[in-house]
Structures are given as C-alpha cells and as structure tokens.
Amino acid sequence: MNHDYLFETDLPDGVKSVFLNGKKISRAEFLERQKKLRKKKELKFEP
C-alpha cells in the first residue's frame, strides 16, 4: 500500500507518534523519513 500522501502534509503539533504499516514510529523518526522522501522526489524531478 502506498502511504506517500502521509508524507505530503505536515503533522499537527500534538502528534507524538504515527502508525505506519502496523508499526509505531516516533514523530522524530517520521519527520526524518519525510525529509528523505522529499529529497528523493526533488532529485527525481530535476531536469
């Protein structure tokens, strides 16, 4: 299942963890994954 839509928006301030593919990850880990995914997309779309 594709969960890219979760990485397109910012998390609200009160969120402390996220469940992704049945695993609980911390807010910090989610933000790190979000940053990596955005970098990959930026590199992919460069002409």
C-alpha positions in Angstrom: 0.0 0.0 0.0 1.3 3.4 -0.9 1.4 5.9 2.0 3.1 8.8 0.2 0.1 11.1 1.0 1.1 11.0 4.7 4.5 12.5 3.8 3.0 15.3 1.7 1.5 17.2 4.7 2.9 18.3 8.0 1.9 16.7 11.2 -0.1 18.7 13.8 1.9 19.8 16.8 0.2 17.5 19.3 1.1 14.3 17.4 3.7 12.2 19.2 3.7 9.1 17.1 2.4 7.6 13.9 1.3 4.1 13.0 2.7 3.2 9.6 2.4 -0.3 8.1 1.4 -1.7 11.5 4.5 -0.2 13.2 4.5 2.7 15.7 7.2 5.3 14.9 8.0 8.4 16.8 7.4 11.9 15.5 11.1 12.5 15.1 11.6 9.3 13.0 8.6 10.2 10.9 10.0 13.7 10.2 13.3 12.1 9.2 11.7 9.7 6.8 9.6 12.7 5.4 12.8 14.7 4.8 14.5 11.7 3.0 11.4 11.1 0.8 11.2 14.8 -0.2 14.9 14.8 -1.1 14.4 11.7 -3.3 11.5 13.4 -5.1 13.5 16.6 -5.6 16.3 14.7 -7.2 13.8 12.7 -9.3 12.2 15.8 -10.8 15.3 17.8 -11.7 15.6 18.3 -15.5 
